[in-house]
Amino acid sequence: MRTIEISQKLRKELQKELKPDRFDHTLGVAYTAANMAFVHGADVEKALIAGMLHDCAKCMSHDEQIKVCEKNKIDISDVERRNHSLLHAKVGMYLARTKYDIYDTEVLNAIRWHTTGREDMSLLEKIVYIADFIEPNRKPLEGMDVIRKEAFTDIDKCLAHILHDSVIYLKTIGKECDEATMDAYEYYKKFYT
């Protein structure tokens, strides 16, 4: 099946699964990721598919996500058990493979790490992580115009900028930070000046 057919099929299926605002966000991430892939020399088709599927588990409750993980022996950290916004990435990777027939490791990893990031991310992982943050439907945060420019001019600086802002934000509101996010922040902070 050609990519255009895959993305059209995914679009139809996800439009039924996701709430309208989540679906709009999904399209925003998919197309932003594809544009970033053009600029940075990544596989545009993989970026489009990973962007389409990055939030495919968001329509499930946190309890449902935990059950999927427990049933399929997917590790859940204590932080993921306490924070409903984190687990959908792991469950999304599982659903991409089992429900949407995506077997490409790069695409699956981009879905897996789009929320927390990690040390030494692949180009596609960086693209989907950043696209999720900057897509046009996102509420503009302070400095978003700078971050959006960095996304297309200096991807590592952009990634470091987002990680820095995320860690500071979580500390400010008293929320715990996932270990993978802290590891990513420590790894990439040298690019943020």
Secondary structure, DSSP 8 states (H G I E B T S, - for coil): --HHHHHHHHHHHHHHHS-HHHHHHHHHHHHHHHHHHHHHT--HHHHHHHHHHTTTTTTS-HHHHHHHHHHTT----HHHHH-TTTTHHHHHHHHHHHTS----HHHHHHHHTTTT--TT--HHHHHHHHHHHH-TTS---TTHHHHHHHHHH-HHHHHHHHHHHHHHHHHHHT----HHHHHHHHHHGGG--
